[in-house]
Amino acid sequence: MNADMIVASIIASLPEIIVISCACLLLLVSLIPARGRMVLFSGISLAVVAAAAIATYVLAGPVRPAYGGMFVVDGFAVFFKAVVLMVTALVILISPKYLEEENIERGEYFVLLLFALAGMMIMTSAIDLVSIYLGLELMALSVYVLTGFVRHDSRSNEAALKYVILGALSSAIFLYGVSLVYGLAGTTQLSELAITLNRDGPLDPLLILATVFMVTGLVFKVGAVPLHMWVPDVYEGAPTTITAFISVGPKAAAFAIILRIFPDALIGVADIWGPVIAVIAVLTLTLGSFVALVQTNIKRMLAYSSIAHVGFALLGLVAGGHDGIASVMLYFLIYAFMNLGIFGAIVMMRKGDFSGENIEDYAGLAKSHPGLALLTLIFLFSLAGIPPTAGFFAKFYILTALVAQGYVVLAVIAVLLSAVAAYFYLRIVMLMYMKEQARSFDLALTPSLRVALAVAGLGTVGIGLLPAWFLDMARGAVFPGIG
């Protein structure tokens, strides 16, 4: 590359450079002993996220290819970067008090969050299978460590060990699929794959095998059936703030990869991956909805809830086309607000010896804290897809895309399973409003946690009031080449 191309590449990746360089500096700062370091580190981390968000906004507009066609800044990347930046900011806000309660006040926590953020941002802009893999691993390695951050808790250690072993296996499977694609096409750039692989004639058996390997690797990353087994254990064992992060951020970034690869680069083999994804989506939605019904631990319940939501989002990929892709993008924007909101409510319950992880612990919350109970109710209604919350429109637009493409049976199945899923959300609402208070609530409500809950609540309600505006924004961000 000449000097102009190098400068252009640096400018295009400025948000990622800001996050990575500041994370390295924060790691050095964390070595300096000082009182109130968690507040300081969280403040610095928020400033870094804000700086990256400003840089992302400034770069929005014209498409900016970089690094020889391995990286791009386009509307699609900016949209998903906005989602993961917002997710990281909210997790930082809910973390300081929780770290104190768990006795894990270490600066490396925020450093790893920033490295995971950098990995996710690279994933959203990557348009080459190699750069996709690099972003994926930077994110995954950071999350593995964060999962086991409560070193004195055996559940956290077990969750991290399971996650890293299964995650390494899925990464190897995905990488093997990438190597097969490279052997067949002689390139790893998605734009060239779309031209090279999407030709008339019989399908190469190796291409079918490569597609299956890539689907397998990415299905694990989003926690879909049959590679979902890590999700409930990781959700339960990880620190609650990291569970909140894992539930949205890495999955949104993984879906950004999926939406770049399959509907565009591998559209020529849609007859192979399309039916497979449809079956996976239905099984994922079914298992998540029914198994969540019998959970007593709220983090495990939300684990199966997230599995069900992944299944619903995969239906948008099955629908395909411009509207299908846009509906998935909007789904993750909405899911970020409502899911982080409900996890924020769990974090505020953690104080002293009380964890607030048992569903029965929420009995009578409305009697002593009506405002917080109302906010929790909004998040639960949105997760259940009850109108007029944002969650209803997230599901509605995916169903609309399915029906428009003729997948009426899939849409009917999704509606029926959504009705099943609504039960385990409404069970918590019933406990909060209709059961007597079993204990006094001493909530860990800090100013930063209040801000996070307010932002999540405003996002959940705001998108519910103006869904069409946000859908148009997502449609405008869909990358070219999608019909």
N, C-alpha and C positions, 0 to 999 in steps of 0.2 A: 504494500500500500504506500502511496505517496503521502507527503506531509499533510495535504488538504484532507485526504481520506482519514488519516489518523486523528486529526483535530475533529473532524465531523463525527468519528466514532466515539471519541471521548465525550463530546458534547451530548450525543445521543444516550450515552450510558451514565450521564452525570448523576442522576438520582441513586443509582447503584453504587457509584464511586463514593458518594457522600455517606451512604449507610455503612459501607465496608470500612472506609477509612476512619470514620467516627467510632465504629465498634472497636477497632484496634486501639484507638486512643482511650476509649472508655475502659478497656481492659487494663491499660497502664494506670489510669486514675484509680481503678478499684483496688490497687495495691496500697494506696495511701490511707492510713487509718484516720477515721474522723467520725464524729457523732452524727446521727441522722443521715447516714450515707444512702439509705434506700430512697429517701425523699430526693436527695441530690441526684442519684443515678436515674431515678424515674423522670425527674425534670430534664436532665440532659438527654435521655432517650426520647422523650417527647419532642424536644427541640430538634433532634436529628430527624425524627419522623416528619415533623413539620417542614424542615428544610427540604427533605426528599419530596414531600408532597408539592411544595412550591416549584421545585425543579421539574417535576412531572407535569404540572399544570403549564409551565412556561413552554415546555417542549411539545405540548399537545397542539395538533393542527396538521401540518403537512406530514406525510409519511417520511420517516428518516431511517433509511437502511444503514447498517453499520457493520464493521468487522467482516467485510467481504461477504455479506449476505447471510451471516449467522445470527444477526440481531436486528430488531426493527422497533421503532417507536411509531405506532399507529393508534387509531382510536380504540381498537380492541385491547391493546396492551395498556393504554392509559386507563381504560375502564377497570380492568382487573387490578392494576396497580392501586387505583383509588380504593378498591375493596380491601386489599391486603394491608394497605397503609392504615386504613380506618380500623381494621381488626387489631393490628398491632398497637395502635394508639389506645384503644379501649382496654386491651389486656394490660398495658402498662399502667393505666389509671386504676385498675382494680387490684393491682399486685402489691403495693407497699405494705398495707396492713396485713394482708394474708401471709406475706413472707415473714413478718414479725410473729404472727400467731403460730406458724409452722416452724419457727426457729431456723429459717434457711435464708437469712439476710446476707446474701453474697452478691457482689457486683457482677459476677459472671452470668447471673440470671439474665440481666438486661443485655449483656454482650451477646449471649446466645440468641436472644429474641431478635436482635438486630441482624445477626448473621442469617437466621432463618428468614427474616424479612427480605434480605438481599437475595437469597436463593429463590424465593417466591417471585420477586420482581424480575429476576433473570428468566425464570420460567415463562412469565407472561409475554416477554419480548423475544424469546428465542424462536427462531424460524429455521433451525438446523438441529438435527437429532443429537449431535454432539453437545451443542450449547444447551439444549433441553436437558440432557443427562447431567451436565455440570451443575446447572441450577437446581435440579432435582436432588442431587446428592448434598449440595451445600445446605439446602433446607432440611433434608432428612437427617443428616448427621447432627445438626444443631438440636432438632426436636428429640432425637434419641436421648441426648444428654439431659435435656430439660425434663423429659418424662421420668428419669431417675434422679431428679434433683433433691428429693427428700431422702437422703442417704440412710437415715436412721429408721425408715419405714420399709418393711419387707415387701409391702404391696407395690411401692414405687420401684424398688429394685427388680421385682419380678416383672412388672409391666415393661420396664426399660429393656430387660433381657429378651423378653418375647418380641418386643417391637423391633429391636435391632437384628435379631436372627431372621425373623420373617421378612423384615424390610430389606435386608441384604439379599435374601433369596429372590424377592420380587425385582429388585434392581438388576440382579444378574440375568433374570429371565428377560426383562425389558431390553437390557444391553445386548443380549444374544439375538433378539429380534431385530435390533438396530443393525447389528453386524450382517445379518442375512439380507436386510434391505440394501445395505451398502454393496454387498456382493452382487446383488441382482441389478442395481441401478447405477452403481459407480459413483454415487453421490449421497450425501446426507441432508442436503438442503431441501426443505419442504416444497418450494416452488418448482424445483427441478424434478422432484419425485412425482409431483402431480402430472408433469408432462411425460416423464419416462415410463411410469407404471400404468398410467391410464390409457392404454392402447387397446384397440380391438383385437380379438383373437382369444384363444384359450388361456386360462389363468395358469401361471407357473405354480406347481405345487409348493415350491420353496417360498413363493410370495404368500401363499395361503398360510404356511407354517409361520412365516415371519409376522404376519398379521395376528395370528393367534397368540404368539409370544408377547407382542406389544400390548395387545388387549389384556392379557393376563397380568403383566407388570403394572399397568395403569389401573386396572380394576382393584388391585391390592391397595394402591395409594389412596383411592377414594373410599375404601372400606365396603365394597360391594360383594354380594354373594357370588361365588362360594369362598372368597378370600376375605371374609369379614371377621374371622375368629379373633383377631387381635384387638378389635375395637372395644368391646366391653371391658376387657382386662386393663387396657391402656387408659381408658376413660376413668375407671375406678381407681387405679393405682397412681396415676400422675397427679401432681399438684392441681387443684381445681382450676387455677388460673391458666395452667398449661393445657388442661383438658378443654377449656374454652377456646384457647388458641388453636389446638389441633382440630377441633370440631368444625372450624370454618376456614382459617387461613390456608393450610396446606391443601385442603380439598378444593378450594376455589382455584388455587394455582394449578393443581392437577387437572381440573376441568378445563382450564385455559389451554393446557397442552392437548387434551383430548379433542377439544373443539378445533384446534389448529391442524391436528394430524388427520383425523378420520373424515370429516366432511369435505376436506379439500385435498390433501396430499394422497389419501388412500380412497378417494371416492370411486376409483375404478374397481375396487374390491368391496364395494358396499354390500354386494350380495352375500359376501362372507361375513363381515363384521356386523351388518345391520340386524339380521335375525338373532345373532349371538347376543348383541347388546340388548335387544328387545326381551329375550328370555331372562338375561341377567337382571334387567330392570324390574320385571314382574316378580322374580324370585326375591330380589332384594327388598322390594316394597312389601311383599307378603311376610317375609321372615321378620323384618324390622317391626312391622305393625303388630304382629301377633305375639312375638316374644316379649315385647315391651310391656304387654298387658300384665305379666306375672312378676315384674320386677318390684322389689321393695327398696332398693337403693336408687336414689334419684339420678346419680351419675350413670349407673348402668342403664336405667330407663332412657336417659337422654342419649346414651350410646346407641341403643337400638332405634331410638327416634331418628338419630342422624343417619343410620343405615337406611331407614325408610325414606328419608328425604333425598338421599343419594339416588335411590331407585326412581324417585319422582323426577329428579333432574335428568337422569339417563333417558327418560321418556322424551324429553325435549331433544336430545341427540338423535333418538330414533325418528322423531318427526322430521328433523333436518330442515333444510331451507333457511331462508333469512329469518323468518318468524320463529322457527324452532330454536335456532342459535340464540336469538335475542331473548327468548323466553328463559333459557337457561342462565344467561348473563344476569337478567333481572332477578331470577330466583336466588342466586347467590348473594346479590346485594341485599335483598330482603332477609334472607336467612342469616346473614351476618348480624343484622340489627337484632332480630328477635332471639337468636340463639345466644348471643353474647349477653343480652338482657337477662335471660333466665339464669345463665351461669353467674352473672353479677349478683342475682338474688341469692344464689347458693353461697357465694363468697361472703356475703354480708352476714350469713348465719354462723360462719366459722369464728368462734371466739372462745378462748379458754379451752376447756375440755370438751366443748360441744362442737361437733363437726357439721351438723345440719344435713347429713347425707341420707338419712332415712326419710322416706316420703312422709311417714307419720309425724315427723318433727314439725311439719308445717300446719298442723291442726290448730285452728283458732287464731292464726296470724292476723286475720282481718279485724278481730276484736281489739287488739292492742296497737296495730299498725295499719290502719285502713288505707292510707296512701300507698304504702309499699305493697300491700296485698292487691290493690287495684292495678298497679303497674305490673306486678307478676301475672295477674289475670290477663292483661293485654298481651303479654308475651306468650302465654299459654294458648290463648284464643288464636293468636296469629300462627303459632306452630301447628295448631289443629286445622287451620284454614277456614276459620269462621269469619264471615263478612261482618263489618267492612274493614277488617284489619288487612295489613299488607300481605300476610300469609295467604289469604284467600285469593288475591290477585296473582300471587306467584304461581299457585297451582292452576288458576283459571286460564292464564295465558298459555301454559304448557298443554292443558287439555284442548284449548282452542286450536293450537298448532297441530295436535294429533288428529283432531276431527277434520281439519282442513286438508290433511294429507291422506285421509281415508282410514286412519287407524282408530275406528270407532270402538272396537272391542277393547283395545288397550285403554282407551279413555274411560270406558265403563268400569273396567277392572280397577283403574286408579281411583275413581270416585268411591267405589265400594270399600276399598282398602283404606282410603282416607277417613271414611266413616268409622272404621274399626279403630284407627289410630287416634281419633278424637277422644275416645274413651279414657285413655291413660293420661291425657292432659286434663280432661275435665275432672278426673279423680282428685287431682291436687287442688283444683278450684273448690271442689266439694269439701275437702278437708279444711281449707283456709276459711271458708265462710259458714259451714254448717256443723263443724265439730267444735267441741269445747276445748279451750286452751289447756294443754297438758302440762305446760311449763311456762315460766316467764321468758320472754324473748329479750336477750341482751345482744343487740345487733352491732356488728363491727362496721358502722356506717361512718366512713371518713368523707371529707369533702371531695376527694378525687373519685371515690366510688359513687357518690351522689351524681357527680358530673357524668360519669360513664352510664349510669342507669338513665339519666335524663336524656342523653344523646341517643341511646338505644331506644328509649320510649318514643322520642320525637321522630326517629327514623321509621319505626314500626307504624306509628299513626300517620305520619306525613305521607309516606308512600301509599298507604291505604286511602288517603284522601285524594292524591293526585297520581294514580297508577299509570294512566295513559302517558303523562309527561315523562315519567321514568322509563316506560317501555320505549317511547320514541328515542330517548337518549341511548338506550341499549341498541336499538335498531341502527341508529347512526354510527355506532361503534363497531358493528359487525364488519369484519375485514372483507375486501373485494374477493370475488370468486365464488361466493355463496349465493345461490339463486333464491 
